[in-house]
Amino acid sequence: MRKIYQIKISRQSVRFVLWGMFFLFFLTVCIPLLFFYYLFDANKVKQMVINQFNNKNYAVIINGTVEPRSWHGLSLFISDLTVQDNTHHEVLHINTANCQLSWLDLIVGHYKVRRIALNGVTFFQPEQKDSRYADLLDYDSIAHSEFGHLQTLSITNLNWIESQDQYIIRDASMSLTSIETKPLVQLSFKSGRYNTDFAIRGNISKADTDNLNIEQLSTMIDAPKMHVELQSVGHYDYINQKLWVENTNGVISSKKYNGNLHIDTMLLSMYGLTVHDLAMTLTAGLKNGSQSLVINSLNLRTNNYSDFSIDNSKIKYNAQNNLRKVNLELGLVATKVDSKFNVANQSCNLGLSITPNQVNAAVFSSSLNGSCNYHESDNWVGVQLRGLIDGASAKIDAEYAVNNDKDFLKLNGTVNALNLSRFMSSAQGSLPLYSDSSVLPFNWLNWLDLEANLKINNLDLSHIHLTNVDSALIVKDKTLKLTRLHANLYDNGIIDGTAVIKVNHDAYDVSIDNQVSNVDLKKMFVNLFDVSAINGLADFTFNTQANNARTYQDLRKNLDGIIGLKVRNGGFSGVDFSLFLSPENLAAFQSKSQLMTKFSTLNANFEFESGISKNSSINFSSPSILATGNGVIDFAATKINYRLNVSSIMPLNEQHIKSVSIPVGIDGNLFSPQISIQNMTLNTVEPKVAKPRKHR
């Protein structure tokens, strides 16, 4: 039979255990609760909180409740705490504060705060710009007070207010954990001015009595148009409330561009921000090419996180496509950026070079200096620049606005010389305009509106050279209106008039109303048509339009309207109708190697429809020649079918020929036609017989 062993405990032992448990319960539970609730002194707690602040320069007022509560154990609850400076200006307000206490310290009757949770913390911008709360807390008092062994700090609904309607920081939250071991800090907030979200995270280790080392400091910035991620290290001087951030590297991304960022050193405090050396590189795609932007800034400063200054900035922009390379360098000195992100500077230096991709193409370059300004509210850039454009003196005042639908440029400029031929990608080398079949260079009308007043002493436009140009033009709704044009062309020629170019899907409607006077006809025809068979001083009137023109050739093929021509003291090469002035000269007709018909005046009128002039007339005359004619000029097919009747008035001769009527046919290629003369008619007069004299 199994024996049952019984453990006998004496009543004295049981009594000892029970009294021990009661004593332990009383010591660890009842005494802390008794001390915390029954012996709670609200005024003592108020004074404990007040002592953490610098009472020499600030006054702490607690208007709300101070009471014991159970929050993560036992805690002190304080509400409606206000801090004022010596001028009674409110600098800090805390809605509620929960301070979790150490249970073990309550056993011995002491408060020891282990965890603080603040909600509704608001800093108010002081009226004195040089005051930034650096001396708000008494750190010596904190180190030896009930808050000296804090483990966790959390803040929610943190705001920094500049004025009633203006936030510097809003909707912020912060947590600081494991303070006595390896602290981890996390901070997130919204920038009130720039609609930007910030998130900061880092590990902290104590370096000495005044500094905290920050390892693996991570920062994320979400702005409306970009996202930034940064990695850095630093240290925090909590006595002076200064954060030093060093060796910052990061990436930048947006819908349009990506890049990287490096910051040498950065100092943040309630007194402001200083960035010693910032370097940023951005790249973006470009149709048929690529583009990049490099920004270097030295000594960026702000004392209120609102207005910034930058000692020196250098901006380099590079773009390349299948047509050209563009390099732009911008140097800014003493730049100011205000709270609305408006930018002004003391000095602005601009260097620009454009290199076409064609072999042996000339490089366009400019070097200008002056001032550059930017207004963020309307995305507007303004410049006042003086210097050299392609080696020629220039004065430029411009405003450029970037809009959602189309950019806008307002320009007033005076330039000594400007060669735009290299930028007109449609121009095929040195071909005459009539032979150029490439696309018209007006695609920019689709993305730019423009108001411009320009004066240019020498202007090259692919096929035309102008001097003393005075022009005014407006681009709006994809339509260019040249409202004023006055210039010299082909030496002493003068052009006055207007023009309109309107985008028509992938083509253009072009209309011209111009008067050209005293122009060298030979130079003009060589330049436009590669024809040198006519010369003289000419006056033109153009009232023409060419609709749905995509190329230079379309301008002549689709030509409608009227062109009037008057020429003085000119001539035609190829035939000399003056040879018919005497019968003796007719024999020399075939032997002349260079023939020219000179005239005193020439008048012509051409009415075009779809590049064809069916109703045109021409007449020219000299002291001995009179010619009239009409026919068809077909620009579309480059053909001519013309009939002239040339009358040559002859001097007295033995053959009694008064005049010669010469029918002339001009047929074939417009610029190298065949000239035929048939059925020449000699108009004679009867010789007068002398009457015999009567003798008286």
C-alpha positions in Angstrom: 0.0 0.0 0.0 1.4 3.4 -1.2 2.3 5.8 1.5 1.1 9.4 1.2 3.6 12.0 2.5 2.1 15.3 3.8 4.1 18.5 4.1 3.2 20.2 7.3 3.5 24.0 7.4 3.2 25.6 10.6 0.7 28.4 11.2 3.6 30.7 12.1 5.1 30.1 8.6 1.8 30.7 6.9 1.3 33.8 8.9 4.8 35.0 7.9 4.2 34.4 4.2 0.9 36.2 4.2 2.2 39.2 6.1 5.2 39.3 3.7 2.9 39.3 0.7 0.8 42.0 2.3 3.8 44.1 3.2 5.2 43.7 -0.4 1.8 44.6 -1.8 1.5 47.5 0.5 5.0 48.6 -0.3 4.8 48.3 -4.1 1.2 49.1 -4.7 -0.5 50.8 -1.8 2.3 53.2 -0.8 2.8 54.5 -4.4 -1.0 54.8 -4.8 -1.3 56.5 -1.5 1.6 58.9 -2.3 0.3 59.5 -5.8 -3.4 60.0 -5.1 -3.9 60.8 -1.5 -0.8 63.0 -1.0 -0.9 64.5 -4.5 0.0 68.2 -4.5 -1.1 70.1 -7.7 0.9 73.2 -6.8 4.1 71.1 -6.3 3.6 69.5 -9.7 3.1 72.9 -11.3 6.3 74.2 -9.8 8.1 71.1 -10.9 7.1 71.8 -14.5 7.8 75.5 -14.2 11.3 74.8 -13.0 12.2 73.1 -16.3 12.0 76.5 -18.1 14.2 79.5 -18.0 12.3 81.6 -15.5 14.6 84.6 -15.9 13.5 85.3 -19.4 10.1 83.5 -19.6 7.0 83.2 -17.5 5.2 79.8 -17.4 1.4 79.9 -16.8 -0.7 76.8 -16.2 -4.4 77.6 -16.5 -5.7 74.1 -17.0 -6.0 70.9 -15.0 -3.1 69.4 -13.1 -4.1 66.0 -11.8 -3.0 62.4 -11.3 -4.1 59.9 -14.0 -3.5 56.3 -15.0 -1.8 56.4 -18.4 0.7 53.6 -19.1 0.7 53.2 -15.3 0.6 56.3 -13.1 1.0 59.7 -14.8 0.8 63.4 -14.3 -1.7 65.2 -16.5 -1.2 68.9 -17.2 -3.3 71.0 -19.6 -3.3 74.5 -21.0 0.3 75.5 -20.4 1.5 78.8 -21.8 4.9 80.3 -21.9 5.4 84.1 -22.3 8.6 86.1 -22.8 9.4 89.3 -20.9 7.3 91.3 -23.2 4.2 89.1 -22.5 4.4 87.7 -26.0 3.1 84.1 -26.1 5.9 81.9 -27.4 4.7 78.4 -26.6 1.4 76.8 -25.8 0.8 73.1 -24.9 -2.7 71.8 -24.9 -2.1 68.6 -22.9 0.9 66.8 -21.4 1.0 63.2 -20.0 4.0 62.4 -17.9 4.4 58.7 -17.1 6.1 58.2 -13.7 8.6 55.5 -12.5 6.7 53.2 -10.2 9.8 52.3 -8.3 10.5 55.9 -7.5 7.0 56.4 -6.3 7.7 53.7 -3.6 10.2 56.0 -2.0 8.0 59.0 -2.5 9.7 60.6 -5.5 8.5 61.6 -8.9 10.7 60.4 -11.8 9.3 61.0 -15.3 10.1 58.2 -17.7 7.8 59.1 -20.6 6.2 62.3 -21.9 3.4 62.7 -24.5 2.6 66.2 -25.6 -0.3 67.1 -27.8 -1.2 70.4 -29.4 2.2 72.1 -29.1 2.4 75.5 -30.8 5.4 77.7 -31.1 4.7 81.3 -31.9 7.2 83.3 -34.0 8.6 86.1 -31.7 8.4 89.6 -32.8 12.1 90.0 -32.3 13.8 88.3 -35.2 16.9 87.4 -33.3 15.0 85.3 -30.7 14.4 81.7 -31.6 13.7 79.9 -28.2 17.3 78.8 -27.7 17.2 79.7 -24.0 13.6 78.5 -23.5 14.5 75.5 -21.4 16.9 75.3 -18.4 19.0 72.3 -19.3 20.9 72.3 -16.0 17.7 72.1 -14.1 16.4 69.4 -16.3 19.5 67.2 -15.8 19.0 67.2 -12.1 15.2 67.2 -11.9 12.4 64.7 -12.2 12.8 64.8 -16.0 16.5 63.9 -15.9 16.1 60.2 -16.8 13.5 60.5 -19.5 13.2 57.4 -21.8 10.6 58.4 -24.4 9.3 61.7 -25.7 6.4 62.0 -28.2 4.8 65.1 -29.6 1.7 65.2 -31.8 -0.1 68.1 -33.5 3.0 70.3 -33.4 2.8 73.7 -35.1 5.1 76.7 -35.6 3.1 79.8 -36.4 4.4 83.0 -37.8 1.1 84.9 -37.8 -2.6 84.0 -37.5 -2.8 82.7 -41.0 0.8 81.7 -41.8 2.4 78.5 -40.6 6.1 77.9 -40.8 5.6 74.2 -39.7 2.2 72.5 -39.3 0.8 69.1 -38.5 4.1 67.9 -37.1 4.8 64.9 -35.0 8.0 63.8 -33.2 9.1 60.7 -31.2 12.3 60.2 -29.3 12.7 56.7 -27.9 15.4 54.7 -26.0 16.9 58.0 -24.8 19.2 56.5 -22.2 20.5 53.6 -24.5 20.6 54.3 -28.2 18.0 57.0 -29.0 15.9 56.9 -32.2 14.4 60.2 -33.3 11.6 60.5 -35.8 10.1 63.7 -37.0 7.5 64.5 -39.7 6.0 67.8 -40.6 4.5 69.9 -43.3 6.0 73.2 -44.5 3.4 75.8 -44.3 4.9 78.0 -47.0 5.9 75.5 -49.6 3.2 72.8 -49.3 5.9 70.2 -48.7 6.0 67.1 -46.4 9.2 66.3 -44.5 10.0 63.0 -42.7 13.3 62.7 -40.7 14.6 59.6 -38.9 18.0 59.0 -37.2 19.8 57.1 -34.4 21.5 59.1 -31.7 24.5 58.4 -29.5 25.8 60.8 -26.8 29.3 62.2 -27.7 29.8 64.4 -24.7 27.8 66.4 -22.2 26.6 68.9 -24.8 26.4 67.0 -28.1 24.5 64.0 -29.5 25.8 62.2 -32.5 23.2 61.4 -35.1 23.9 58.3 -37.2 22.1 57.1 -40.3 20.0 60.3 -40.6 17.4 59.8 -43.2 15.3 62.6 -44.7 12.4 62.4 -47.2 10.9 65.4 -48.8 7.6 65.3 -50.8 6.9 68.5 -52.7 4.1 68.9 -55.3 6.6 68.5 -58.2 9.4 66.4 -56.8 10.4 63.7 -54.2 13.8 63.9 -52.4 15.5 61.2 -50.3 18.7 62.1 -48.3 21.2 60.2 -46.2 23.6 62.0 -43.9 25.3 62.1 -40.5 25.4 64.8 -37.9 25.4 65.9 -34.3 23.0 67.9 -32.2 24.1 70.6 -29.7 21.0 70.4 -27.4 22.3 73.2 -25.1 22.3 75.7 -28.0 19.6 73.8 -30.0 21.7 73.5 -33.1 21.7 70.6 -35.5 24.8 70.0 -37.7 24.3 67.8 -40.7 27.3 66.6 -42.7 28.1 64.7 -45.9 24.5 64.6 -47.2 23.8 62.6 -50.3 20.5 61.9 -51.9 18.4 61.4 -55.0 15.7 63.7 -56.6 12.9 62.4 -58.8 9.9 63.9 -60.5 7.7 63.3 -63.5 10.1 65.2 -65.8 13.6 64.7 -64.3 15.8 62.7 -62.0 19.1 63.5 -60.3 21.3 63.5 -57.3 22.1 65.9 -54.5 25.2 66.5 -52.3 25.5 68.9 -49.4 28.8 69.4 -47.6 27.6 70.9 -44.3 24.3 72.2 -43.1 23.4 74.0 -39.8 19.9 74.1 -38.6 18.5 75.8 -35.5 15.7 78.0 -34.3 17.9 80.8 -35.5 17.8 79.6 -39.1 19.6 77.5 -41.7 23.0 77.7 -43.3 24.1 75.4 -46.2 27.8 75.7 -47.0 28.1 73.9 -50.3 25.2 72.4 -52.4 25.7 70.5 -55.6 22.7 69.1 -57.6 22.6 67.3 -61.0 19.3 66.7 -62.8 18.7 64.8 -66.0 15.6 64.6 -68.2 14.5 63.2 -71.5 14.2 65.3 -74.6 12.6 64.5 -77.9 15.4 63.0 -80.0 17.9 63.8 -77.3 18.6 64.5 -73.7 19.1 67.4 -71.3 20.8 68.0 -67.9 21.0 70.7 -65.3 23.8 71.2 -62.8 23.4 73.6 -59.8 26.2 74.6 -57.4 25.4 77.0 -54.6 27.7 78.4 -51.9 26.5 79.7 -48.5 22.7 79.5 -48.6 21.3 81.2 -45.5 18.0 82.0 -43.8 17.3 83.3 -40.3 13.6 82.7 -40.5 13.1 79.8 -42.9 11.2 82.3 -45.0 13.7 84.6 -46.7 16.9 83.1 -48.1 20.1 84.5 -49.4 22.8 82.8 -51.5 26.3 84.2 -51.9 27.1 82.5 -55.2 25.3 80.2 -57.6 26.4 78.6 -60.8 23.8 76.9 -63.1 24.8 74.8 -66.1 22.2 73.6 -68.6 23.0 71.2 -71.4 20.6 69.9 -74.1 21.2 67.9 -77.2 19.0 66.5 -79.9 19.5 65.5 -83.6 19.7 69.2 -84.6 21.9 71.0 -82.2 23.7 71.2 -78.8 22.8 73.9 -76.3 25.0 74.9 -73.4 23.9 77.6 -71.0 25.8 78.8 -68.0 24.3 81.2 -65.4 26.2 82.8 -62.6 24.3 84.6 -59.8 25.8 86.7 -57.1 24.0 87.9 -53.9 20.7 86.2 -54.7 17.7 86.8 -52.5 14.7 84.4 -52.2 11.6 85.6 -50.3 8.8 83.7 -48.6 6.9 83.5 -51.9 9.9 82.1 -53.6 10.5 85.2 -55.6 14.1 85.5 -56.6 16.2 88.7 -57.1 19.9 89.1 -57.4 22.7 91.7 -57.5 24.5 90.3 -60.5 23.6 87.8 -63.2 26.0 86.5 -65.8 24.7 84.5 -68.7 26.8 82.5 -71.2 25.1 80.6 -74.1 26.4 78.6 -76.9 24.5 76.7 -79.6 26.2 74.3 -81.9 24.4 72.9 -84.9 25.1 69.2 -85.7 26.0 70.0 -89.3 29.7 69.6 -90.3 31.6 72.8 -90.1 28.6 74.7 -88.8 29.2 78.0 -87.0 28.7 78.1 -83.3 26.4 80.7 -81.8 27.7 82.2 -78.5 26.7 85.0 -76.2 28.0 86.6 -73.0 25.6 88.8 -71.1 25.5 90.3 -67.6 22.9 92.3 -65.7 20.1 91.2 -63.4 17.8 88.2 -63.3 14.5 87.9 -61.3 12.0 85.2 -60.8 8.4 85.4 -59.5 7.0 82.0 -58.3 3.4 83.1 -58.1 3.1 83.4 -61.9 6.2 81.3 -62.8 7.8 84.5 -64.3 11.4 85.2 -65.1 12.7 88.7 -65.9 16.1 89.7 -67.1 17.9 92.9 -67.9 21.1 92.0 -69.7 23.9 93.8 -71.5 26.8 92.3 -73.4 27.7 90.4 -76.6 25.6 88.1 -78.8 27.8 86.3 -81.3 30.4 89.0 -80.8 28.0 91.9 -81.4 26.9 94.3 -78.7 23.4 93.7 -77.3 20.8 95.0 -74.9 18.0 92.7 -73.8 15.1 93.3 -71.5 12.9 90.2 -71.3 10.1 88.6 -69.3 9.4 84.9 -69.6 6.4 83.2 -68.0 5.9 79.4 -67.8 2.2 78.5 -68.1 0.4 75.2 -68.1 -0.8 75.5 -71.7 1.9 77.7 -73.3 4.9 79.8 -72.3 4.9 83.6 -72.8 7.9 85.8 -73.7 7.9 89.6 -73.6 11.0 90.9 -75.2 12.6 94.3 -75.9 16.0 94.3 -77.4 18.6 96.1 -79.4 21.3 94.0 -81.1 24.1 95.1 -83.4 24.2 91.8 -85.4 22.2 88.6 -85.3 22.5 85.5 -87.5 19.4 83.3 -87.1 20.2 81.2 -90.2 21.9 78.5 -88.2 18.8 78.0 -86.0 16.4 77.7 -89.0 16.7 74.0 -89.3 14.6 74.0 -92.5 17.2 76.0 -94.4 19.1 73.7 -96.7 22.6 75.1 -96.7 23.2 77.9 -99.2 20.4 76.9 -101.7 18.3 79.8 -102.9 15.0 80.1 -101.3 13.1 79.0 -104.4 15.0 75.7 -104.4 14.6 75.0 -100.7 12.2 72.2 -100.1 12.6 71.8 -96.3 10.1 72.5 -93.6 9.2 76.1 -92.5 10.8 76.9 -89.1 7.7 78.0 -87.2 7.0 75.0 -85.0 7.7 77.1 -81.9 4.4 78.9 -82.5 2.7 75.9 -80.9 4.3 76.3 -77.5 5.2 80.0 -77.2 3.2 83.3 -77.0 5.3 86.4 -77.6 5.3 90.2 -77.5 8.5 91.7 -78.9 10.0 94.9 -80.0 13.4 94.4 -81.7 16.0 96.6 -83.3 18.7 94.8 -85.1 21.4 96.5 -87.1 22.3 93.4 -89.1 20.0 90.4 -89.3 20.5 87.2 -91.3 17.5 85.0 -91.9 18.7 82.1 -93.9 18.0 83.5 -97.3 17.6 87.2 -96.5 20.0 89.8 -95.0 18.4 92.8 -93.4 19.9 95.9 -91.8 18.5 98.6 -89.5 15.6 96.4 -88.6 12.9 97.9 -86.5 10.1 95.4 -85.8 7.2 94.6 -83.5 5.5 91.2 -83.4 2.9 89.4 -81.4 2.3 85.6 -81.1 -1.0 84.5 -79.6 -3.3 81.5 -80.3 -0.6 79.9 -82.6 -0.6 83.0 -84.8 2.3 85.3 -85.4 1.5 88.9 -86.3 4.3 91.1 -87.5 2.7 94.4 -86.8 5.6 96.5 -87.8 8.6 95.9 -90.0 11.0 98.5 -91.3 14.4 97.5 -92.6 17.0 97.9 -95.3 17.7 95.0 -97.5 20.1 94.3 -100.4 22.1 97.5 -99.6 19.9 100.5 -100.0 16.5 98.8 -100.4 13.8 99.5 -97.9 11.0 97.2 -96.7 7.9 98.3 -94.8 4.9 96.2 -94.0 3.2 93.5 -92.0 2.8 89.8 -92.1 0.7 87.0 -90.4 1.7 83.4 -90.0 -1.0 81.1 -88.5 -0.6 77.4 -87.6 -2.8 75.2 -89.7 -2.5 71.6 -88.2 1.1 70.6 -89.3 1.3 73.5 -91.9 1.0 77.3 -91.9 -1.1 80.0 -93.5 1.1 82.9 -94.5 0.0 86.3 -95.6 2.2 89.3 -96.4 1.4 92.9 -97.0 4.7 94.7 -97.8 6.2 97.4 -99.8 9.8 97.1 -100.9 11.5 100.1 -102.5 14.8 100.9 -104.1 16.0 97.4 -103.9 18.9 96.0 -106.0 16.9 93.6 -108.2 19.9 91.5 -109.3 21.0 90.8 -105.7 17.5 90.0 -104.7 16.9 87.5 -107.6 20.2 85.8 -107.1 19.5 85.3 -103.4 15.9 84.1 -103.9 15.9 82.4 -107.3 19.6 82.1 -108.3 18.9 84.3 -111.3 21.2 87.1 -112.4 19.6 87.9 -115.8 17.9 91.1 -114.6 19.1 94.2 -112.8 18.0 97.6 -111.8 16.5 99.4 -108.9 13.1 98.0 -108.1 9.9 98.8 -106.1 7.7 95.9 -105.1 4.2 95.7 -103.5 3.2 92.4 -102.0 -0.4 91.6 -101.1 -0.2 87.8 -101.0 -1.0 84.7 -99.0 0.0 81.1 -99.1 -2.3 78.7 -97.2 -1.5 75.2 -95.9 2.3 75.8 -96.6 4.5 73.3 -94.9 7.8 73.8 -96.8 9.6 76.7 -98.5 8.4 75.3 -101.9 4.8 75.4 -100.7 5.1 79.2 -100.4 5.4 79.5 -104.2 3.2 76.5 -105.1 0.3 77.8 -102.9 0.8 81.5 -103.6 -2.3 83.7 -104.0 -2.5 87.4 -104.4 -1.0 90.3 -106.3 2.6 91.3 -106.8 3.4 94.7 -108.3 6.8 95.6 -109.7 8.4 98.8 -110.9 12.1 98.9 -112.0 14.3 101.8 -112.9 17.5 101.9 -115.0 17.7 98.2 -115.5 18.2 95.6 -118.1 17.7 92.0 -119.3 20.6 89.7 -120.1 20.3 87.3 -123.0 19.1 89.6 -125.8 19.8 93.2 -126.8 16.9 94.7 -128.7 18.9 97.8 -129.3 20.8 95.9 -132.0 17.7 96.4 -134.1 18.2 100.1 -134.1 20.1 99.9 -137.5 20.1 97.3 -140.1 23.9 97.2 -139.9 23.7 96.0 -136.3 21.5 93.0 -137.3 24.6 91.3 -138.7 26.3 91.6 -135.3 23.3 89.9 -133.5 24.8 86.4 -133.7 28.3 87.4 -132.9 27.6 89.2 -129.6 28.7 87.0 -126.7 27.0 89.1 -124.0 23.7 90.6 -124.8 21.5 92.9 -122.7 18.5 95.0 -123.3 18.6 98.1 -121.2 15.4 100.0 -120.2 14.6 103.2 -118.4 11.4 101.9 -116.7 9.7 98.6 -116.3 6.2 98.0 -114.9 4.7 94.6 -114.1 1.6 93.2 -112.4 1.1 89.6 -111.4 -2.1 88.0 -110.1 -1.4 84.6 -108.6 -3.8 81.8 -107.8 -2.4 78.5 -106.5 1.1 79.6 -107.6 0.0 80.4 -111.2 -0.3 84.0 -112.6 -2.7 83.7 -115.6 -3.4 87.4 -115.7 -0.2 89.2 -115.7 1.2 92.1 -117.7 4.6 93.7 -118.3 5.8 96.7 -120.1 9.2 98.4 -120.3 10.7 101.2 -122.3 13.8 103.2 -123.0 14.4 106.2 -125.3 14.4 103.8 -128.3 12.5 100.7 -127.1 8.9 100.1 -126.0 7.7 96.7 -125.0 4.4 95.3 -123.8 3.3 91.7 -123.0 1.4 89.2 -121.0 1.2 85.5 -120.4 1.4 82.8 -117.7 3.9 82.4 -114.9 3.6 79.1 -113.2 5.5 79.0 -109.8 4.0 75.5 -109.0 5.5 73.9 -112.2 8.4 76.4 -112.5 7.3 77.3 -116.1 6.7 80.4 -118.1 4.7 81.1 -121.2 4.9 84.7 -122.2 4.5 86.9 -125.3 6.1 90.2 -125.7 5.9 92.8 -128.5 9.0 94.9 -128.6 9.0 98.0 -130.7 12.4 99.5 -131.6 12.3 103.1 -132.8 15.1 103.6 -135.3 16.9 106.8 -136.3 16.9 108.1 -139.8 18.5 105.7 -142.2 18.9 105.1 -145.9 16.5 102.2 -145.8 13.7 104.5 -144.6 12.9 102.1 -141.7 10.9 103.9 -139.0 10.7 101.1 -136.4 11.1 97.5 -135.9 8.3 95.3 -134.4 9.8 92.3 -132.7 7.4 89.5 -131.4 9.2 87.7 -128.7 8.2 84.3 -127.2 9.5 83.3 -123.7 8.8 79.7 -122.9 10.1 76.8 -120.8 11.8 76.8 -117.4 11.0 79.9 -115.4 14.6 80.7 -114.7 16.2 79.5 -117.9 13.6 80.0 -120.6 13.9 79.8 -124.4 13.6 83.1 -126.1 12.4 83.1 -129.7 11.9 85.9 -132.2 9.8 85.4 -135.3 8.2 87.4 -138.1 10.1 90.6 -137.3 8.3 93.5 -139.0 10.1 96.6 -140.5 7.9 99.6 -140.5 9.0 102.0 -143.3 8.0 105.5 -144.4 7.8 106.9 -147.9 10.8 109.1 -148.8 9.9 112.7 -149.3 10.6 114.2 -152.8 12.1 117.7 -152.7 10.0 120.2 -154.7 11.9 122.3 -157.3 12.4 125.9 -156.5 10.8 128.6 -158.6 13.2 131.1 -160.1 12.0 134.6 -160.5 
